[in-house]
Amino acid sequence: MLAGEAGPAAQLCLRMIVALAGVRGARRLLDVESAHVDGCLYHGRAGLDFAERLVELGGKVAVPTTLNVGSLDLRHPENVRADPETTAGARKLMTAYTQLGCSPTWTCAPYQLTHRPAFGTHVAWAESNAIVFVNSVLGARTDRYGDFLDIGAAITGRVPDGGLHRDANRKATIRLDCSGLPRRLLAEDAAWGVLGHLAGRAAGSGVPVLTGTGEDVTEDQLKAFGAAAASSGGVGLFHVVGVTPEAPTLEAVAGQGIDTISIDDLRPMRDELSTARESRLDAVCLGTPHFSLTEFERFASLVDGEFRIPVYVTTSRAVLAEAERLGFAAKIRDAGARIVVDTCTYITPILDPGLRTVMTSSGKWAWYAPGNIGVDTVLGSLGECAASARAGHLVRDEALWTR
């Protein structure tokens, strides 16, 4: 491949992978079974030039490859308020990646689709929440692959044997004891986002292990935790004892002498993710990472009358199709919600102009939105978000967040 026998696109991509192996100190390459590409989000001309060059060179992915969110909602183009030049560049970039043979999934949550890598298999996934989910919840193995490297791995089918692909780097580096948290609070997805924010702060780019959560933990809660931990820190893998596949016991994943942090109050972290200081509320944003089918079902069950403020829900095309078939999407739309696919509200100009204070149940959205789109945030449970949307102002269930 390096000699060009598999074509110039594969040659170029393998040069990148081999260079990365040198940086990582990897002595061999691994075959991967799938890839997830984040580079289809339009950041400017360089990314478009790179993707179109791979197309010109005849590049094609060597393994099943899904695509992360783009910068447009191709199904509902009216949702995005981008200038013509950005819109054109974003559309060209999304087209180029499909020409390379990638599946037009346009989701940050590829694990919600039919392809879910098997335990112990090696993959090349990009997008921080997808990386941490596939490593932690599914027990497959990927390192952190950013733009250009992600499609490089997809076209070559190879990655360096380093980082989180290796056993030694998958051991826990810090323990979070959650036994002091109320069970009612741990039943809320939003609490797991706040807990993830705390874990990212504590672990940095290390590997946190959670104990004392009980075993009744949902995938949506693990999704919320991982996404927030990968945002406030650089977490690419976590363990939950008795829940995630590599952690039947603490001893199975813990290194020697790791520090323990006991957690009995999530309010300080919740309030850190809430930059708003007034009860005024302009909108609610849900679905970061993309809303799952179970989240649609739960939110639909909370709908009671029309929303008095704008509500935005982002999801994938595949999940939306199921939510529409089961009637969840119609109930949410009838209440006044706007459903967005292919992209996300914290990175793309979708929110109506003038919206300044936005409530969310997502720790990741609350972390990024102030810097990305200039809004103040309020972090709350899905129930609090639904009640606030109905009331048109902030509604808090403070008893939920107290011991």
KOLFI-15485 format. One record per residue (C-alpha): x, y negated, z negated; residue in three letters. Coordinates in steps of 0.05 Angstrom, whole numbers, plus 5000, padded with zeros to 4 digits. Example, Ala and Ser with C-alpha at 12.3 -4.5 7.8 and 13.67 -1.06 7.14 Angstrom:
<nodes>
524650904844ala/527350214857ser/
</nodes>
This chain:
<nodes>
500050005000met/505749524984leu/508749685052ala/502349465086gly/499950145107glu/493050025077ala/492449335111gly/494748635094pro/489148485043ala/490849095001ala/498248925007gln/497048214981leu/492748464924cys/497549004902leu/503148494900arg/499048124848met/497548764808ile/504848964808val/506948264786ala/501948314729leu/504748994710ala/511648674705gly/509048134659val/505448644616arg/511349114613gly/507149674644ala/511150254674arg/505650534717arg/498950364749leu/492150684733leu/486450864780asp/479950504763val/472950754775glu/469450084783ser/470549334781ala/466548714761his/468748064793val/468147384759asp/471546984814gly/465046874853cys/463446274809leu/465245654849tyr/470545214816his/473244884878gly/476744984944arg/482445434921ala/477846004901gly/473945954966leu/480345945008asp/482946564972phe/476546964981ala/475846765054glu/483146955067arg/481747655040leu/475847705088val/480147475146glu/485348005128leu/479948545131gly/479548665057gly/474449155029lys/473549394957val/476050094943ala/471350234884val/464150044866pro/464449294850thr/459148854819thr/459048094821leu/458447614763asn/454046994765val/455146504821gly/453845754821ser/447045804855leu/440346134843asp/439646424913leu/432446664899arg/430145984872his/434845464903pro/430544894876glu/432945064806asn/440044794818val/441444044823arg/448244074858ala/450943604911asp/450943864983pro/458543974985glu/458444394921thr/452344774944thr/455544945011ala/462045164978gly/458445584927ala/454245924980arg/460446075023lys/464046364964leu/458246824945met/457847045018thr/465247195022ala/465047664962tyr/459248054992thr/463248105057gln/468748435017leu/463848995000gly/461748764930cys/454548874908ser/450648224903pro/448548344831thr/450047634807trp/449847804733thr/454447714674cys/451348344645ala/452948904695pro/452149404639tyr/444649284643gln/444549594713leu/444550334732thr/452150374735his/454950454665arg/462150714662pro/463151354622ala/466851384557phe/474451384566gly/474351204640thr/478650624665his/475350024699val/477349324720ala/472148854693trp/472448094688ala/467647614651glu/468947594577ser/462347884551asn/462548444603ala/469648614583ile/468048664509val/461649054521phe/464549584566val/470449684519asn/466549674454ser/459549934467val/460750414525leu/467750614505gly/470550544575ala/477150174582arg/478849514615thr/483748964600asp/482148224612arg/482248094687tyr/481147384709gly/479747064777asp/483847344835phe/486347934793leu/479248204789asp/478248254864ile/485448474871gly/484049074826ala/477549214864ala/480949224932ile/486849654909thr/483250084858gly/489149994812arg/490949624747val/497049624702pro/497350134647asp/497449624591gly/493249214543gly/486649524523leu/487550104570his/492450404518arg/490550754453asp/495350354410ala/492149694429asn/485149924411arg/486249964336lys/482649474291ala/486748884266thr/481648584217ile/475648844179arg/469148464168leu/465048744111asp/457648584125cys/454648964066ser/452848314032gly/448348064089leu/440748144083pro/437948714125arg/432448254152arg/437747784179leu/441748334211leu/435548544248ala/435847894287glu/439947854351asp/441747124337ala/445047324271ala/449647784310trp/451547194354gly/453346794293val/457047384264leu/460847454330gly/462746714327his/465646834258leu/469247464282ala/472447104341gly/474946564294arg/477847084246ala/480647584296ala/483247124351gly/485247604407ser/485448184359gly/480548754347val/475348664292pro/471849244259val/465149154224leu/462949564164thr/456549534122gly/451849384180thr/448050034177gly/447150464238glu/440650164264asp/444049674311val/441349524381thr/445149414446glu/442348704449asp/445448564381gln/452148854402leu/451648444466lys/450547804426ala/456247964379phe/461348114433gly/459547514476ala/460447034418ala/466847364393ala/469747314463ala/467946574466ser/470346304399ser/476346784402gly/479547224454gly/476247874431val/476148414484gly/474348994439leu/470849094372phe/468449684331his/462349774287val/463150364241val/457850894252gly/455250534314val/460450434370thr/463351064402pro/470551014379glu/468750864306ala/465251454273pro/469251244210thr/473450664189leu/479551114187glu/478651294261ala/479950574284val/483450194229ala/490750054229gly/494650094164gln/493549534113gly/488749094153ile/485648504117asp/478248504098thr/473547914099ile/467047984060ser/461147624092ile/454847444052asp/452546794084asp/452046634158leu/449145934150arg/455845564154pro/457445894221met/450245794245arg/450745054229asp/457545014263glu/454145254327leu/448644724317ser/451344044338thr/444543694335ala/443243304271arg/435843134281glu/429443544287ser/428143274357arg/428143824410leu/428043734485asp/428544454511ala/429945184496val/435045604535cys/435246364530leu/439146904565gly/446646824555thr/448747364568pro/443047514615his/436447704584phe/435348454580ser/428748814591leu/427848914516thr/429048174504glu/423648014556phe/418848474520glu/420248164453arg/419747444477phe/413247594514ala/410447864448ser/412147194415leu/408546784467val/402146484440asp/399545914481gly/403345424524glu/410245144510phe/410444404496arg/417744324518ile/421644634576pro/423945344567val/429245664612tyr/430646404614val/436546674654thr/437047404676thr/439147854733ser/435048014794arg/434648754774ala/432048614704val/427148084729leu/424148584777ala/422749054720glu/420148494675ala/415348284731glu/413049004741arg/411449074667leu/408048394662gly/413048074614phe/415447554664ala/408447334682ala/406547214610lys/412746794598ile/411846404662arg/404446274646asp/406645954581ala/411045474620gly/417945804621ala/422445754682arg/426146394699ile/433046324732val/437146864765val/444146924797asp/447246394752thr/446946104681cys/444445454650thr/450845284611tyr/455245264674ile/450545024729thr/446544374733pro/439644674722ile/436844314661leu/432443714678asp/436043044671pro/435042704604gly/434843344562leu/439543224505arg/437943714449thr/437044444466val/435545044423met/438245734438thr/438746424407ser/445546544439ser/452046414402gly/455746394469lys/450945874499trp/451445444435ala/459045484438trp/459945274510tyr/454044824528ala/456244184490pro/462844164528gly/460244414594asn/453744034604ile/453843514549gly/447943724506val/447143804431asp/445244494408thr/441044834355val/442345574342leu/436345984319gly/433046654322ser/428646844382leu/422646764337gly/424846064316glu/426045894390cys/419046124409ala/415845744351ala/419745114367ser/417745144440ala/410445204421arg/410944634370ala/415144174413gly/420044054355his/424944444314leu/421744994271val/426245354222arg/425245974180asp/430545814128glu/428546424086ala/431246854143leu/438246564135trp/438646594059thr/440047184014arg/
</nodes>
